[in-house]
Amino acid sequence: MGTHAATTEVSALQKVAKKYRAAKLVEMSVEKSVKSELLGKETKYSGKIYLGNGKFRWENTTPEKTLLVFDGTTIWSEQTPPKEFGGPVQVAKGKVDKKNRSHVLISSLLGADLSKNFKVIKEYATGGLLKLDVEPLYDDLFVKSLTVVLDPEANTMKEISYKDDIGNLTTMSFSDVKFLKKEKKSLFKYQPPKGAQVTDL
């Protein structure tokens, strides 16, 4: 592994991050799967992610309705109980700290200076895509091993997968990525719905 290769992968990653940062608004579809080693089961989620100006919004529609909004200072997490259970909407809010930095992981991968949080261990090209094994520089990210798949042609991120400290494997696949020229500030504002139960993250 020469030094030359190391620079190409960092620049490929930085090029992608720069493109996401430069857009007023990035909109994409996301499929997320979480495999639990402990329980031997896999849960799949699908939804939409919006990024803009260091903020993000993640709306999940299946299997249940959840919403994650980072407005620049506060993370808001909203869960709507299934109709058959009823009950109030659950809202948790918190500042970004060690406990919930993983929520901001996507945002920091897609919209921040990656070299400040991660270093690339190795890269390999596969079917026109670039696969990078990445390691967090800080122990307080509960992520143990991280793989990022880039499309160097389109300059987009296709997939992020990581293992957490209890062995769950989370894979997020992104599709239908749109780079928009108009920002939509309302997407990143959040007000808990009436009657919601609000707790601290």
MOLINGI-V53052 format. One record per pair of residues at least 12 apart in sequence whose ideal C-beta (glycine too) atoms are under 8 Angstrom apart, sorted by the first residue. I is the first residue (numbers start at 0). GAP is how many residues later the second one is. If there is no record, write none. Layout:
BEGIN
i: {I | I}
gap: {GAP | GAP}
END
This chain:
BEGIN
i: {0 | 4 | 5 | 7 | 8 | 8 | 8 | 8 | 9 | 9 | 9 | 11 | 11 | 11 | 11 | 11 | 12 | 12 | 12 | 12 | 12 | 13 | 13 | 13 | 14 | 15 | 15 | 15 | 15 | 16 | 16 | 16 | 16 | 16 | 16 | 18 | 18 | 18 | 19 | 19 | 19 | 19 | 19 | 20 | 20 | 22 | 22 | 22 | 22 | 22 | 23 | 23 | 23 | 23 | 23 | 23 | 24 | 24 | 24 | 24 | 24 | 24 | 24 | 24 | 24 | 25 | 25 | 25 | 25 | 25 | 25 | 25 | 25 | 25 | 26 | 26 | 26 | 26 | 26 | 26 | 27 | 27 | 27 | 27 | 27 | 27 | 27 | 28 | 28 | 28 | 28 | 28 | 28 | 28 | 29 | 29 | 29 | 29 | 29 | 29 | 29 | 29 | 29 | 30 | 30 | 30 | 30 | 30 | 30 | 31 | 31 | 31 | 31 | 31 | 31 | 31 | 31 | 31 | 32 | 32 | 32 | 33 | 33 | 33 | 34 | 34 | 34 | 34 | 35 | 35 | 36 | 36 | 36 | 36 | 37 | 37 | 37 | 42 | 43 | 43 | 44 | 44 | 44 | 44 | 45 | 45 | 45 | 46 | 46 | 46 | 46 | 46 | 47 | 48 | 48 | 49 | 49 | 49 | 50 | 50 | 50 | 51 | 51 | 51 | 51 | 52 | 52 | 52 | 53 | 53 | 53 | 53 | 54 | 54 | 54 | 54 | 54 | 54 | 55 | 55 | 55 | 55 | 55 | 55 | 55 | 56 | 56 | 56 | 56 | 57 | 63 | 63 | 63 | 64 | 64 | 65 | 65 | 65 | 67 | 68 | 68 | 68 | 69 | 69 | 69 | 69 | 69 | 70 | 70 | 70 | 71 | 72 | 72 | 73 | 73 | 73 | 73 | 74 | 74 | 74 | 74 | 74 | 74 | 74 | 74 | 75 | 75 | 75 | 75 | 75 | 76 | 76 | 76 | 76 | 76 | 77 | 77 | 77 | 77 | 77 | 77 | 78 | 87 | 87 | 87 | 88 | 88 | 88 | 88 | 88 | 89 | 89 | 89 | 90 | 90 | 90 | 90 | 90 | 90 | 91 | 91 | 91 | 91 | 92 | 92 | 92 | 92 | 93 | 93 | 97 | 98 | 99 | 100 | 100 | 101 | 101 | 101 | 101 | 104 | 104 | 104 | 105 | 105 | 108 | 108 | 108 | 109 | 115 | 116 | 116 | 116 | 116 | 117 | 117 | 117 | 117 | 117 | 118 | 118 | 118 | 119 | 119 | 119 | 119 | 120 | 120 | 120 | 127 | 127 | 127 | 128 | 128 | 128 | 128 | 128 | 129 | 129 | 129 | 129 | 130 | 130 | 130 | 130 | 131 | 131 | 131 | 131 | 132 | 132 | 132 | 133 | 133 | 133 | 141 | 141 | 142 | 142 | 142 | 143 | 143 | 143 | 143 | 144 | 144 | 145 | 145 | 145 | 146 | 146 | 146 | 146 | 147 | 153 | 155 | 155 | 156 | 156 | 157 | 157 | 158 | 158 | 158 | 158 | 159}
gap: {121 | 118 | 114 | 115 | 111 | 114 | 121 | 123 | 104 | 105 | 110 | 111 | 118 | 120 | 138 | 140 | 101 | 107 | 119 | 135 | 137 | 99 | 100 | 101 | 140 | 134 | 139 | 140 | 141 | 92 | 93 | 94 | 95 | 96 | 97 | 136 | 137 | 160 | 31 | 90 | 91 | 137 | 159 | 90 | 91 | 28 | 29 | 156 | 157 | 158 | 28 | 29 | 156 | 157 | 158 | 159 | 25 | 26 | 27 | 154 | 155 | 157 | 158 | 159 | 162 | 23 | 24 | 25 | 26 | 84 | 151 | 152 | 153 | 154 | 21 | 22 | 23 | 150 | 151 | 153 | 20 | 21 | 146 | 147 | 148 | 149 | 150 | 17 | 18 | 19 | 20 | 145 | 146 | 147 | 16 | 17 | 18 | 19 | 28 | 142 | 143 | 144 | 145 | 13 | 14 | 15 | 141 | 142 | 144 | 12 | 13 | 14 | 15 | 28 | 138 | 139 | 140 | 141 | 12 | 137 | 138 | 134 | 135 | 136 | 133 | 134 | 135 | 136 | 131 | 132 | 129 | 130 | 131 | 132 | 128 | 129 | 130 | 20 | 18 | 19 | 15 | 17 | 18 | 21 | 14 | 15 | 16 | 12 | 13 | 14 | 15 | 19 | 13 | 57 | 125 | 134 | 137 | 138 | 56 | 59 | 60 | 131 | 132 | 135 | 136 | 19 | 130 | 135 | 18 | 53 | 57 | 58 | 14 | 15 | 16 | 17 | 52 | 133 | 12 | 13 | 14 | 50 | 51 | 55 | 132 | 12 | 13 | 130 | 131 | 48 | 15 | 16 | 18 | 14 | 15 | 12 | 13 | 14 | 35 | 119 | 120 | 121 | 26 | 33 | 34 | 37 | 118 | 117 | 118 | 119 | 116 | 22 | 23 | 19 | 20 | 21 | 116 | 18 | 19 | 20 | 21 | 25 | 28 | 29 | 126 | 15 | 16 | 17 | 114 | 116 | 14 | 15 | 16 | 26 | 124 | 12 | 13 | 112 | 114 | 115 | 118 | 12 | 107 | 108 | 109 | 103 | 104 | 106 | 107 | 108 | 106 | 107 | 109 | 101 | 102 | 105 | 106 | 107 | 108 | 106 | 107 | 108 | 109 | 105 | 106 | 107 | 108 | 106 | 107 | 42 | 102 | 101 | 39 | 40 | 39 | 40 | 41 | 62 | 36 | 38 | 57 | 54 | 66 | 39 | 48 | 51 | 47 | 21 | 19 | 20 | 21 | 24 | 16 | 17 | 18 | 19 | 28 | 15 | 16 | 18 | 12 | 13 | 14 | 15 | 12 | 13 | 14 | 23 | 24 | 25 | 20 | 21 | 22 | 23 | 29 | 19 | 20 | 21 | 22 | 16 | 17 | 18 | 19 | 15 | 16 | 17 | 18 | 12 | 13 | 14 | 12 | 13 | 14 | 22 | 23 | 19 | 20 | 21 | 18 | 19 | 20 | 21 | 17 | 18 | 14 | 15 | 16 | 12 | 13 | 14 | 15 | 12 | 23 | 18 | 21 | 17 | 20 | 15 | 16 | 12 | 13 | 14 | 15 | 12}
END
